[in-house]
Amino acid sequence: MKKIITLVCVSVLGGLLTLGGYKLFFEAKNTEPLVVNEVSEIPIYIPTTTSSNNTIETAMPNFVEAAEKSLDAVVHVKNTAIVTAPMTMYDLFSGRSSERAQVGTGSGVIISPSGYIVTNYHVIRNANDISITLNNNKVYTAELVGSDEATDIALIKIEPEEELPFLAFGDSDNAKIGEWVLAVGNPFNLNSTVTAGIISAKSRDLSGRNTQSFIQTDAAVNPGNSGGALVNTNGDLIGINTAISSRDGSYIGYSFAVPSNIARKIVNDIMEYGNVQNGILGVVGGALNSKAAEQLGVDITEGFYVSEVQEDTGAEKAGIQSGDIIRKIDNVEINKFSDLTGYLKTKSPNDVVNVTLIREGNTEVLPVKLLKPSITLLQTIGYVKNASKEDLKKYDINYGVKISEFYEENYKNYWNKNGVEEGSIVTKINGKKLFSVDDVQTAMKTRDYNEPLQIEVINKSGEKTVYNFR
């Protein structure tokens, strides 16, 4: 019993000593404040969850207003053309004509309350009859005012009983890559349709000849929408939908529109002059890239490299030289050839543009007056230019244009065999006298494509010969 009591007392005494020691040493030390240094580090992986009470609001564009402005201003265009089809045995024995009515359709954009409509040239090509259906199903017969095959723009006119809703041209130079746009068309079987997308690129050339400068979008555009409107979220017309890039003819994510600044310039020229008035800079060259820069021995990979300055042009008179690199015209940066051609298509003869160029490492700005082109491409021959009085005097004539360069070696061989060389004079196209390259362009645009192309040429012996081409 004594042992048990002794054991209990020893245990109690040990517990008291332990408690006293803890109070003395540990709690006394922990009276100092504990400082925690916060370290802010960005974690390599941030966990996410599909369910959260936190809502992130994203500002999405509102297309309703733009669509309401556009729908009634976009029309359906039907083109009926009379074409010559191959004769069948039935046609031969029945005496039926080989001519057939061919119908094509597309869209158009009303640009004035009085009934002027912009569409694509390929929509109304060779039209004998043009029919317009408005979004309210009213039908009108339209007259062709004028067209420009190079830019694929045409202007037509209807005579409505009342003022029509229309779209105002916007400034396509201000359109930005990544900007939201609407493509509005009227393919008739669907009536007016609206698709949305963004601007994917600008100054796109599909020809490979640097003759085009399209706005590229990913808004869905399909056959029947050609000639329709490309509008921004304000409802401003910034382009005329023209083409798609596709192997099977259906939309696959790339659509292209003629910029509104080019379309507006074409329309104004047609209304004022009856044809397009182009102003040229007068330089020959190409776009720079790393390979071209290496070959040319320059360290700049963007811009237009001037390899030649044409005679009697604004560029020559302003002092632009071979070897100059054009980086900007007015406020438009020139990174590729189509940037240059696209901007110049918005300008007219006698306009003055400020050309920013790099010459031997130094930057210069030269004002250049644009002039009318003195050279053009003539089908089946090549390049022809305005003939001087001395050129015409050799053959005792007062009209004609001079062959400057044959387009291909095959053309050159053909014409050389007939005594026609560079410097020979082309006097007529389909019976129309040629006084300048403007007459060449007009004759080619207005000719009947069902008839053979007739070209009258004076060869090196002074003999006039008419050549027929189909």
C-alpha positions in Angstrom: 0.0 0.0 0.0 2.9 2.4 0.8 4.4 1.5 -2.6 1.2 2.5 -4.4 0.9 5.8 -2.5 4.6 6.6 -3.2 4.1 5.8 -7.0 1.1 8.1 -7.2 2.9 11.0 -5.5 5.9 10.6 -7.8 3.7 10.7 -10.8 1.9 13.9 -9.6 5.2 15.5 -8.8 6.5 14.7 -12.3 3.4 16.2 -14.0 3.7 19.4 -12.0 7.4 19.8 -12.9 6.7 19.2 -16.6 3.8 21.7 -16.6 6.0 24.3 -14.9 8.8 23.8 -17.3 6.5 24.3 -20.3 5.1 27.5 -18.8 8.5 28.8 -18.1 10.4 28.1 -21.3 7.9 27.7 -24.2 5.1 30.2 -23.5 7.5 32.9 -22.5 9.3 32.6 -25.8 6.1 32.6 -27.8 5.1 36.0 -26.5 7.1 37.6 -29.3 4.9 38.4 -32.4 5.1 36.0 -35.3 5.8 37.8 -38.6 4.7 36.2 -41.9 6.3 37.4 -45.1 3.8 37.1 -48.0 5.4 36.1 -51.3 3.4 36.6 -54.4 4.4 34.2 -57.2 2.6 33.4 -60.4 1.9 29.7 -60.4 3.1 27.7 -63.4 -0.3 26.0 -63.7 -3.5 27.8 -62.8 -6.3 25.4 -61.9 -9.7 26.1 -63.5 -13.2 25.0 -62.8 -16.2 24.7 -65.0 -18.6 25.9 -62.3 -18.2 29.3 -60.7 -20.3 32.0 -59.3 -18.1 34.7 -60.8 -19.3 36.0 -64.2 -17.0 37.7 -66.6 -18.8 40.0 -68.9 -17.4 40.3 -72.5 -18.4 43.2 -74.7 -19.8 41.7 -77.8 -20.7 43.8 -80.9 -24.3 44.5 -81.5 -25.1 43.6 -85.1 -28.8 44.5 -85.0 -28.5 48.1 -86.0 -26.1 47.4 -88.8 -28.4 44.6 -90.1 -31.5 46.8 -90.0 -29.7 49.5 -92.0 -28.4 47.0 -94.6 -31.2 44.5 -95.3 -33.5 46.8 -97.3 -30.6 48.3 -99.2 -29.3 45.0 -100.6 -31.2 43.7 -103.7 -31.3 40.6 -105.9 -29.9 41.0 -109.4 -30.9 38.7 -112.3 -29.0 38.9 -115.5 -30.4 37.4 -118.7 -27.9 37.1 -121.5 -28.3 35.7 -125.0 -25.4 33.3 -125.8 -24.6 31.1 -128.8 -24.6 27.5 -127.9 -23.2 24.6 -129.9 -25.7 23.3 -132.6 -27.3 20.0 -131.9 -28.7 17.6 -134.6 -32.2 18.5 -133.4 -31.4 22.2 -133.9 -30.1 21.5 -137.3 -33.1 19.6 -138.6 -35.8 21.7 -136.8 -34.2 24.9 -137.9 -34.0 26.1 -134.3 -31.5 28.9 -133.5 -28.4 28.1 -131.6 -28.9 31.2 -129.4 -30.0 30.5 -125.9 -31.0 32.6 -122.9 -28.6 32.2 -120.0 -29.6 33.5 -116.6 -27.2 34.5 -113.9 -27.9 35.9 -110.5 -26.2 37.9 -107.7 -26.7 40.7 -105.3 -26.4 44.5 -105.5 -26.3 47.5 -103.1 -28.5 50.6 -103.4 -26.2 53.6 -102.9 -28.7 56.4 -103.6 -32.4 57.0 -102.9 -32.9 57.6 -106.6 -32.0 54.0 -107.5 -28.3 53.8 -108.3 -27.1 50.3 -107.5 -23.5 48.9 -107.3 -22.9 45.3 -108.1 -20.1 43.1 -109.6 -19.2 43.3 -113.2 -19.3 39.5 -113.5 -22.9 39.5 -112.2 -24.1 41.6 -115.2 -21.5 40.6 -117.8 -23.0 40.4 -121.4 -26.5 41.1 -120.0 -29.4 41.7 -122.4 -31.8 42.2 -119.6 -31.2 43.1 -115.9 -34.0 42.6 -113.4 -33.8 43.9 -109.8 -35.9 42.5 -106.9 -36.0 44.6 -103.7 -36.2 43.1 -100.3 -40.0 43.9 -100.3 -40.3 41.8 -103.5 -40.9 44.7 -105.8 -39.3 44.1 -109.3 -37.7 46.6 -111.6 -35.9 46.6 -114.9 -32.4 48.1 -114.6 -30.2 49.9 -117.1 -26.4 49.5 -117.1 -24.7 52.8 -116.5 -21.1 51.6 -116.8 -18.7 49.0 -115.5 -15.0 48.3 -114.9 -13.9 44.8 -115.5 -10.5 45.3 -113.9 -12.0 46.0 -110.5 -15.1 43.9 -111.1 -17.5 46.8 -110.3 -20.6 47.8 -112.3 -23.1 50.6 -111.8 -26.8 50.1 -112.7 -29.9 52.2 -112.3 -33.6 51.6 -111.7 -36.5 54.1 -111.7 -38.4 53.6 -108.4 -41.7 55.3 -107.6 -40.4 56.5 -104.3 -37.1 57.1 -102.5 -35.3 53.9 -101.6 -33.3 52.9 -98.5 -29.6 53.0 -99.3 -26.1 52.5 -97.8 -23.5 55.3 -97.5 -19.9 54.5 -98.4 -17.6 54.2 -95.5 -13.8 54.7 -95.5 -12.3 51.3 -96.1 -8.8 52.7 -95.3 -9.9 52.9 -91.7 -11.1 49.3 -91.5 -8.8 47.3 -89.2 -7.8 43.7 -89.2 -9.8 41.9 -86.5 -12.7 44.3 -86.8 -16.2 42.8 -86.9 -18.1 43.0 -90.2 -21.4 41.8 -91.7 -21.8 40.3 -95.2 -25.2 41.1 -96.5 -26.5 39.4 -99.7 -29.8 38.7 -101.5 -29.4 35.4 -103.4 -33.2 35.4 -104.0 -33.9 31.8 -102.9 -33.0 32.9 -99.4 -34.0 36.6 -99.7 -31.7 38.9 -97.7 -29.1 37.1 -95.7 -26.7 38.3 -93.0 -23.5 36.6 -91.9 -20.9 37.9 -89.5 -17.1 37.6 -89.3 -14.0 39.6 -88.9 -11.6 41.3 -91.3 -8.8 38.7 -91.7 -6.5 40.7 -94.0 -6.3 43.7 -96.3 -4.8 44.3 -99.7 -5.2 40.6 -100.8 -4.4 39.8 -104.5 -5.9 36.6 -105.9 -4.7 37.1 -109.5 -1.0 36.6 -108.9 -0.5 39.7 -111.1 -0.8 42.3 -108.3 -3.8 43.8 -109.9 -6.2 43.3 -107.0 -6.5 44.6 -103.5 -9.3 42.9 -101.7 -10.5 43.0 -98.1 -10.4 39.4 -96.8 -13.0 38.3 -94.2 -14.2 35.1 -92.7 -17.9 36.1 -93.0 -19.7 33.3 -94.9 -20.2 34.4 -98.6 -21.6 31.9 -101.1 -22.6 32.0 -104.8 -25.5 34.5 -105.2 -24.0 36.9 -102.6 -21.6 38.4 -105.2 -22.2 42.2 -105.4 -23.6 42.3 -101.9 -22.6 44.6 -99.0 -19.8 44.3 -96.5 -20.6 46.6 -93.7 -19.1 47.5 -90.3 -21.0 47.5 -87.0 -22.1 51.1 -87.7 -23.8 50.0 -90.9 -21.3 51.8 -93.2 -20.5 50.2 -96.5 -16.8 49.3 -96.5 -16.8 46.7 -99.3 -18.6 45.0 -102.2 -18.5 41.2 -101.7 -16.9 39.7 -104.8 -15.2 36.4 -104.5 -14.5 33.3 -102.4 -11.4 31.1 -102.3 -12.7 27.5 -102.7 -12.0 24.3 -104.7 -15.6 23.3 -104.9 -17.3 26.7 -105.3 -18.6 26.7 -101.7 -17.6 28.9 -98.8 -14.6 27.4 -96.8 -13.6 30.4 -94.6 -12.2 32.9 -97.1 -14.3 35.6 -98.8 -13.1 38.8 -100.5 -14.6 42.2 -101.1 -13.6 45.2 -103.2 -12.8 48.0 -100.7 -15.4 50.8 -100.6 -12.9 53.5 -101.5 -12.1 51.8 -104.8 -15.8 51.1 -105.5 -16.7 54.7 -104.7 -14.0 56.0 -107.0 -15.1 53.7 -109.9 -18.8 54.8 -109.4 -17.9 58.5 -109.4 -15.8 58.2 -112.5 -18.5 56.3 -114.4 -21.2 58.9 -113.4 -18.9 61.8 -114.3 -16.9 60.6 -117.3 -18.6 57.4 -118.5 -15.4 55.4 -117.8 -12.7 55.0 -115.2 -10.0 57.6 -114.9 -6.9 56.0 -113.6 -3.9 57.9 -112.2 -0.6 56.2 -112.4 2.6 56.8 -110.4 5.0 55.7 -113.2 7.2 53.1 -111.5 8.1 49.5 -112.2 9.3 47.1 -109.6 8.2 44.6 -107.0 7.5 43.9 -103.4 10.4 43.2 -101.0 10.9 40.1 -98.9 13.9 38.5 -97.3 14.9 36.7 -100.5 14.4 39.7 -102.8 16.3 41.9 -100.3 19.2 39.6 -100.3 19.3 39.5 -104.1 19.1 43.3 -104.3 21.6 43.8 -101.6 19.4 45.8 -99.3 18.6 45.2 -95.6 14.9 46.2 -95.8 12.3 43.4 -96.2 9.1 45.4 -96.6 8.2 48.0 -99.2 8.1 48.4 -103.0 11.5 48.3 -104.7 11.7 50.6 -107.7 13.6 48.9 -110.5 12.5 51.3 -113.3 11.0 54.8 -113.6 8.8 55.2 -116.7 9.4 58.2 -119.0 7.1 61.2 -118.9 5.4 60.2 -115.7 4.9 61.9 -112.4 7.5 59.7 -110.7 10.2 60.8 -113.2 9.3 64.5 -112.9 9.3 64.2 -109.0 12.7 62.7 -109.0 12.0 59.1 -108.0 15.0 56.9 -109.0 15.7 53.3 -109.7 16.8 51.6 -106.4 14.4 53.7 -104.2 12.2 51.8 -101.7 8.7 53.2 -101.3 7.5 52.7 -97.7 4.4 54.9 -97.6 2.0 56.9 -99.9 0.3 59.6 -98.0 -0.6 57.9 -94.7 -0.8 54.4 -96.1 2.1 52.0 -95.4 3.4 50.1 -98.4 4.4 46.6 -97.3 3.5 44.7 -100.5 2.7 45.5 -104.1 -1.1 45.3 -103.6 -0.9 48.0 -101.0 0.5 50.3 -103.6 -1.9 49.4 -106.4 -4.9 49.3 -104.1 -4.3 52.9 -102.8 -3.6 54.2 -106.3 -6.9 52.8 -107.6 -8.6 55.3 -105.2 -6.9 58.2 -106.9 -7.5 60.2 -110.1 -5.2 61.8 -112.7 -3.8 65.1 -111.5 -4.1 64.1 -107.8 -0.9 64.7 -105.8 0.3 62.1 -103.4 3.2 62.2 -100.9 5.6 59.3 -101.5 7.8 58.4 -98.5 10.9 56.5 -99.8 14.2 55.3 -98.6 17.2 56.1 -100.7 20.7 55.0 -99.6 19.6 54.7 -96.0 17.9 58.1 -95.9 14.2 58.8 -95.8 12.7 61.3 -98.2 9.2 62.5 -99.0 8.5 63.5 -102.6 5.1 65.0 -103.8 4.2 63.2 -107.0 1.4 64.2 -109.5 -0.4 61.2 -110.9 -0.9 61.2 -114.6 -3.2 59.3 -117.0 -1.7 56.0 -118.1 0.1 56.1 -121.4 0.4 52.3 -121.7 -2.1 49.4 -121.5 -2.4 45.7 -122.2 -4.1 44.8 -125.5 -5.4 41.2 -125.8 -3.6 39.0 -128.3 -0.7 41.5 -128.7 0.8 42.9 -125.5 1.5 46.4 -124.2 0.6 49.4 -126.4 1.3 53.0 -125.6 0.3 56.4 -126.9 2.0 57.1 -130.2 3.9 60.4 -130.7 3.4 62.7 -133.7 6.7 61.4 -135.1 5.6 57.8 -134.8 2.4 58.6 -136.8 4.1 60.8 -139.3 6.1 57.8 -140.6 2.9 56.2 -141.9 1.2 59.4 -142.8 -1.7 58.9 -140.4 -3.1 61.0 -137.5 -4.4 58.2 -135.2 -3.1 54.9 -133.7 -1.2 53.5 -130.7 2.3 52.0 -130.8 3.1 48.4 -129.9 5.6 48.7 -126.9 6.2 45.1 -126.0 4.7 41.7 -126.9 3.1 40.0 -124.0 4.4 36.5 -124.7 7.0 34.9 -126.9 4.3 33.1 -128.8 2.6 36.4 -129.6 5.9 37.9 -130.7 6.6 35.0 -133.1 3.1 35.2 -134.6 3.2 38.9 -135.2 6.8 38.9 -136.4 5.9 36.4 -139.1 3.4 38.9 -140.4 5.8 41.7 -140.4 4.6 43.3 -137.2 7.2 44.3 -134.7 7.6 46.5 -131.6 7.0 50.0 -132.8 4.3 49.0 -135.3 1.0 50.9 -135.1 -2.4 49.6 -134.1 -5.0 51.8 -135.8 -8.4 50.3 -135.1 -10.3 47.8 -132.9 -13.5 46.5 -134.4 -13.6 49.4 -136.8 -13.1 52.1 -134.1 -10.2 54.4 -134.5 -7.6 54.6 -131.7 -6.2 58.0 -130.7 -4.9 56.9 -127.2 -4.8 54.0 -124.9 -8.0 55.2 -123.4 -9.7 54.4 -126.7 -8.1 50.9 -126.6 -9.6 50.3 -123.1 -13.0 51.6 -124.2 -13.1 49.5 -127.4 -12.3 46.3 -125.5 -14.9 47.0 -122.8 -17.7 47.8 -125.2 -17.1 45.2 -127.9 -19.6 42.4 -128.5 -18.0 39.2 -127.2 -20.1 37.1 -129.5 -18.3 38.7 -132.5 -14.7 38.2 -133.5 -12.1 40.6 -132.3 -10.8 42.7 -135.2 -7.5 44.5 -134.9 -6.1 46.7 -137.7 -2.3 47.0 -137.7 0.2 48.8 -139.9 3.3 46.6 -140.3 6.9 47.7 -140.8 6.2 47.9 -144.6 3.4 50.4 -144.1 0.7 47.9 -145.0 -2.6 47.9 -143.2 -4.0 44.5 -142.3 -7.1 43.5 -140.3 -6.6 40.4 -138.1 -9.6 38.5 -136.8 -9.5 36.6 -133.4 -12.1 34.5 -131.7 
